[in-house]
């Protein structure tokens, strides 16, 4: 919103300055300081002429000249001038001096022949504009500011109208309503926030629909098994068989409980995004923590984890990022043959974490689906385990919380799957993601 504030202040200042200057130019009375050339020449001629007459005839000469012309001339002693002493010397300068009062101007000249006397020529000021003119100028000033500000803010009102329209469409059920961002928009940050909010709401709605659909589908199998075991236990009289059916029903209940817990955890995961607390941690500390958590599974499946990373400084949430990396390592262990590698690189703006394995890799057709919730690769090594296709979806959410990206591809070095995490530096200050 800084751009909007700067634009408003700039528009107000520019409009006030330009309109004020125009109105001052129109309303200010013309300056007469440079328009006295004729008067000064006439006054100089009078001074030269009167210098040839005796002092006793000076006033009479001026009176006759004044009556014969429209000029107001008068004869005075220099002592009557309330001037600093240093300005008295300028009376003899060609052109004399000019004094101004509220009503007009005094052109004053003298000569050496006039000794301590001088001649004044009175020039009246033109009449000031009437109040009606002032009213028109005032109205014009404020009207001009309104027109200028309307022109300046027209793009803002247009963008606000687009935002209002998109919001109304979204509220009426059009979840695809978005705003096309432009670099000239005053409210680009607000529009970006709206698009991000709309994306999150749409994603939550789609995930909740998928969650309900998947839960209703996946829970049918343990429910059917539970119903079968219950009916069989009721029909049989053999205590051994009854105990067997009860144990099977207990396993089915455990599976249902595990499934429900996993689904509920994922459904409430978005609420935990506000718990993100970025702190400084080294890559060595982070990877050691992840290796400690996944080591039992790697040992059980005879898989070696190679960490190819120098000690680098990260600014992330250690708990949630470690969970995302552990999910990726655990997923890689389900497919890898012998080796998993994890490496990091840094640029001036981002940190890249790459996790690769030597397994069969991910089918080209599934690259866009593996990060979606409830998706499971058909050749999953542990299909019978308590796995519901939520591990990679949780990874995608955690990386999004850090305002980063995750890219899925095939490892050129090991031949299996490759997951590349991009984490922007100082992610807590960013307000949008970028693609690469």
DOPA-743636 format. One line per field, with one value per residue (C-alpha): residue number from 1; residue in one letter; x, y, z. Coordinates in steps of 0.02 Angstrom, whole numbers. Layout:
REM DOPA-743636
k: [NUM_...]
r: [A_...]
u: [X_...]
v: [Y_...]
w: [Z_...]
This chain:
REM DOPA-743636
k: [1_2_3_4_5_6_7_8_9_10_11_12_13_14_15_16_17_18_19_20_21_22_23_24_25_26_27_28_29_30_31_32_33_34_35_36_37_38_39_40_41_42_43_44_45_46_47_48_49_50_51_52_53_54_55_56_57_58_59_60_61_62_63_64_65_66_67_68_69_70_71_72_73_74_75_76_77_78_79_80_81_82_83_84_85_86_87_88_89_90_91_92_93_94_95_96_97_98_99_100_101_102_103_104_105_106_107_108_109_110_111_112_113_114_115_116_117_118_119_120_121_122_123_124_125_126_127_128_129_130_131_132_133_134_135_136_137_138_139_140_141_142_143_144_145_146_147_148_149_150_151_152_153_154_155_156_157_158_159_160_161_162_163_164_165_166_167_168_169_170_171_172_173_174_175_176_177_178_179_180_181_182_183_184_185_186_187_188_189_190_191_192_193_194_195_196_197_198_199_200_201_202_203_204_205_206_207_208_209_210_211_212_213_214_215_216_217_218_219_220_221_222_223_224_225_226_227_228_229_230_231_232_233_234_235_236_237_238_239_240_241_242_243_244_245_246_247_248_249_250_251_252_253_254_255_256_257_258_259_260_261_262_263_264_265_266_267_268_269_270_271_272_273_274_275_276_277_278_279_280_281_282_283_284_285_286_287_288_289_290_291_292_293_294_295_296_297_298_299_300_301_302_303_304_305_306_307_308_309_310_311_312_313_314_315_316_317_318_319_320_321_322_323_324_325_326_327_328_329_330_331_332_333_334_335_336_337_338_339_340_341_342_343_344_345_346_347_348_349_350_351_352_353_354_355_356_357_358_359_360_361_362_363_364_365_366_367_368_369_370_371_372_373_374_375_376_377_378_379_380_381_382_383_384_385_386_387_388_389_390_391_392_393_394_395_396_397_398_399_400_401_402_403_404_405_406_407_408_409_410_411_412_413_414_415_416_417_418_419_420_421_422_423_424_425_426_427_428_429_430_431_432_433_434_435_436]
r: [X_X_X_X_X_X_X_X_X_X_X_X_X_X_X_X_X_X_X_X_X_X_X_X_X_X_X_X_X_X_X_X_X_X_X_X_X_X_X_X_X_X_X_X_X_X_X_X_X_X_X_X_X_X_X_X_X_X_X_X_X_X_X_X_X_X_X_X_X_X_X_X_X_X_X_X_X_X_X_X_X_X_X_X_X_X_X_X_X_X_X_X_X_X_X_X_X_X_X_X_X_X_X_X_X_X_X_X_X_X_X_X_X_X_X_X_X_X_X_X_X_X_X_X_X_X_X_X_X_X_X_X_X_X_X_X_X_X_X_X_X_X_X_X_X_X_X_X_X_X_X_X_X_X_X_X_X_X_X_X_X_X_X_X_X_X_X_X_X_X_X_X_X_X_X_X_X_X_X_X_X_X_X_X_X_X_X_X_X_X_X_X_X_X_X_X_X_X_X_X_X_X_X_X_X_X_X_X_X_X_X_X_X_X_X_X_X_X_X_X_X_X_X_X_X_X_X_X_X_X_X_X_X_X_X_X_X_X_X_X_X_X_X_X_X_X_X_X_X_X_X_X_X_X_X_X_X_X_X_X_X_X_X_X_X_X_X_X_X_X_X_X_X_X_X_X_X_X_X_X_X_X_X_X_X_X_X_X_X_X_X_X_X_X_X_X_X_X_X_X_X_X_X_X_X_X_X_X_X_X_X_X_X_X_X_X_X_X_X_X_X_X_X_X_X_X_X_X_X_X_X_X_X_X_X_X_X_X_X_X_X_X_X_X_X_X_X_X_X_X_X_X_X_X_X_X_X_X_X_X_X_X_X_X_X_X_X_X_X_X_X_X_X_X_X_X_X_X_X_X_X_X_X_X_X_X_X_X_X_X_X_X_X_X_X_X_X_X_X_X_X_X_X_X_X_X_X_X_X_X_X_X_X_X_X_X_X_X_X_X_X_X_X_X_X_X_X_X_X_X_X_X_X_X_X_X]
u: [0_152_134_-46_4_146_33_-102_21_111_-53_-114_51_67_-114_-104_60_9_-165_-98_34_-94_-217_-80_-26_-204_-255_-94_-97_33_195_227_409_463_326_387_504_398_360_544_593_462_518_700_649_556_707_823_706_672_858_871_748_778_729_590_504_515_346_257_335_278_103_89_158_37_-112_-59_-32_-112_43_44_208_263_417_491_642_756_739_556_610_611_756_918_1063_1150_998_1004_1153_1048_937_1068_1079_997_818_812_724_549_450_288_145_-27_-103_32_211_325_454_585_725_840_996_1146_1061_914_1033_935_767_685_532_403_291_140_77_-83_-102_-234_-394_-388_-500_-675_-738_-835_-672_-597_-748_-729_-543_-575_-709_-595_-453_-552_-638_-469_-402_-554_-531_-344_-365_-502_-385_-244_-349_-452_-336_-360_-550_-540_-432_-546_-695_-609_-569_-750_-813_-695_-743_-929_-902_-802_-937_-1068_-977_-856_-699_-594_-622_-451_-375_-249_-103_-21_136_47_-84_-84_-152_-47_-10_-196_-235_-96_-164_-339_-275_-177_-327_-439_-311_-304_-493_-515_-380_-460_-631_-561_-459_-609_-713_-573_-551_-736_-736_-577_-631_-800_-714_-568_-669_-786_-656_-621_-806_-850_-717_-782_-960_-902_-803_-948_-1073_-953_-920_-1107_-1142_-1001_-1000_-815_-722_-561_-643_-732_-564_-491_-634_-618_-433_-471_-604_-480_-356_-493_-536_-353_-343_-499_-433_-265_-353_-466_-320_-219_-365_-408_-226_-216_-385_-324_-150_-188_-230_-52_23_9_125_272_417_570_734_917_984_1127_1096_1206_1096_938_996_1068_897_810_932_904_716_725_877_777_681_837_928_781_782_973_971_1117_1087_1222_1222_1312_1307_1423_1369_1250_1143_955_812_665_550_660_514_404_544_620_452_440_615_582_424_525_662_533_446_614_653_493_558_750_857_1015_1048_967_1059_1019_1111_1096_1146_1120_1100_1087_899_858_913_885_872_876_827_860_848_896_723_610_564_395_299_294_105_107_231_88_-10_112_98_-91_-171_-223_-119_-17_101_45_215_227_334_230_54_-3_64_-33_-4_-144_-54_-37_151_197_42_103_274_194_98_251_354_209_207_389_336_438_411_434_480_467_577_690_866_1000_1131_1035_894_754_641_708_623_691_638_662_663_679_795_704_542_446_458_392_210_197_273_361_378_536]
v: [0_113_146_206_324_399_420_509_628_661_694_815_911_922_976_1107_1176_1186_1258_1379_1442_1463_1557_1669_1707_1752_1847_1941_2123_2165_2230_2412_2416_2384_2489_2662_2694_2833_2911_2911_2992_3128_3152_3165_3295_3396_3388_3446_3587_3648_3652_3800_3903_3994_3899_4024_3973_3785_3759_3873_3781_3612_3678_3738_3572_3471_3572_3550_3361_3213_3183_3218_3307_3388_3477_3425_3443_3292_3306_3251_3080_2946_2855_2783_2901_2782_2790_2979_2961_2860_3010_3072_2905_2913_2854_2900_2786_2710_2694_2599_2612_2532_2652_2672_2718_2871_2903_3018_3107_3255_3337_3433_3596_3558_3541_3473_3461_3328_3302_3164_3085_2996_2840_2758_2569_2488_2436_2265_2123_2122_1993_1909_1872_1802_1688_1623_1592_1501_1391_1360_1310_1177_1118_1101_999_884_859_830_707_615_596_542_416_346_194_161_164_48_-78_-67_-100_-254_-313_-288_-381_-528_-536_-538_-676_-778_-755_-815_-979_-941_-1006_-968_-779_-696_-526_-505_-415_-265_-172_-2_-47_57_-90_-233_-299_-303_-390_-516_-550_-576_-699_-792_-799_-860_-995_-1054_-1057_-1150_-1273_-1301_-1331_-1452_-1543_-1557_-1628_-1749_-1791_-1833_-1935_-2030_-2063_-2128_-2242_-2304_-2335_-2456_-2597_-2602_-2577_-2725_-2830_-2775_-2822_-2991_-3029_-2977_-3087_-3234_-3216_-3213_-3367_-3478_-3570_-3611_-3502_-3515_-3446_-3312_-3255_-3255_-3148_-3028_-3005_-2970_-2844_-2760_-2745_-2671_-2545_-2499_-2471_-2364_-2263_-2237_-2186_-2062_-1988_-1964_-1884_-1769_-1718_-1670_-1581_-1471_-1448_-1278_-1206_-1241_-1132_-985_-1077_-1059_-979_-953_-963_-977_-1155_-1235_-1366_-1488_-1476_-1494_-1647_-1733_-1716_-1787_-1933_-1975_-1989_-2094_-2201_-2352_-2368_-2348_-2482_-2601_-2588_-2582_-2411_-2290_-2103_-1988_-1806_-1696_-1524_-1398_-1310_-1173_-1052_-1071_-964_-1085_-1169_-1317_-1426_-1414_-1417_-1568_-1654_-1617_-1684_-1840_-1873_-1860_-1974_-2099_-2096_-2120_-2268_-2352_-2350_-2342_-2494_-2450_-2262_-2096_-1930_-1759_-1602_-1413_-1264_-1079_-924_-742_-763_-948_-1112_-1271_-1442_-1594_-1771_-1911_-2101_-2247_-2322_-2342_-2158_-2079_-2105_-1953_-1954_-1944_-1801_-1676_-1790_-1856_-1699_-1710_-1786_-1971_-2010_-2172_-2246_-2418_-2498_-2433_-2553_-2534_-2531_-2642_-2521_-2378_-2261_-2153_-2044_-1891_-1883_-1787_-1677_-1625_-1586_-1473_-1379_-1353_-1286_-1170_-1106_-1057_-967_-1089_-1215_-1402_-1480_-1664_-1741_-1889_-1899_-1893_-1962_-2105_-2133_-2128_-1990_-1816_-1686_-1509_-1388_-1201_-1099_-909_-823_-726_-808_-726_-559_-619_-606_-716_-867_-872_-1007_-1079]
w: [0_8_-178_-150_-9_-110_-261_-160_-78_-243_-334_-200_-196_-385_-411_-272_-338_-521_-487_-358_-479_-619_-509_-439_-616_-667_-511_-469_-525_-655_-585_-628_-579_-758_-838_-783_-927_-1001_-832_-784_-949_-924_-744_-801_-930_-799_-681_-822_-871_-695_-659_-780_-678_-515_-358_-324_-487_-462_-381_-503_-649_-581_-552_-732_-796_-689_-749_-930_-914_-823_-717_-530_-492_-330_-264_-95_13_33_221_204_140_275_195_265_239_117_-1_-16_-131_-254_-287_-409_-501_-674_-656_-471_-349_-338_-176_-151_-27_-16_-143_-273_-318_-299_-435_-359_-454_-422_-493_-430_-481_-365_-217_-69_-159_-270_-379_-352_-483_-409_-499_-434_-424_-533_-444_-357_-422_-355_-231_-370_-462_-302_-283_-460_-434_-270_-347_-496_-380_-286_-445_-528_-382_-393_-581_-564_-420_-515_-664_-550_-452_-597_-611_-425_-437_-587_-493_-340_-453_-524_-348_-293_-447_-419_-235_-278_-407_-282_-149_-274_-301_-443_-359_-513_-499_-494_-531_-672_-593_-678_-633_-635_-504_-344_-245_-315_-139_-99_-263_-232_-58_-130_-261_-130_-13_-155_-199_-19_0_-164_-114_57_-21_-149_-17_100_-42_-85_99_119_-41_3_181_129_2_109_266_180_176_364_399_287_373_542_493_427_584_696_602_603_790_824_717_783_949_945_1075_975_818_919_989_812_746_892_857_673_722_839_696_585_721_739_552_554_700_615_454_543_641_480_390_535_555_372_379_522_452_372_543_597_462_582_701_582_676_564_660_611_595_499_365_462_618_514_417_572_654_501_488_671_642_483_529_594_432_326_427_416_226_207_123_135_154_85_138_12_91_167_325_268_365_344_409_423_549_604_663_509_381_467_458_271_239_345_244_83_150_212_44_-45_68_8_-171_-163_-196_-101_-98_-55_-69_2_-52_-42_-146_-114_-221_-168_-143_-118_-41_-142_-56_-171_-117_-242_-240_-353_-361_-512_-510_-538_-698_-811_-805_-613_-590_-569_-453_-324_-218_-212_-56_-58_-213_-202_-330_-385_-356_-177_-77_81_11_155_285_361_216_148_20_133_162_5_19_192_118_-13_123_233_88_40_220_194_32_-70_-209_-234_-401_-445_-580_-618_-547_-682_-562_-478_-600_-472_-407_-370_-260_-264_-128_-153_6_-12_110_247_191_334_244_76_26_-127_-212_-377_-507_-584]
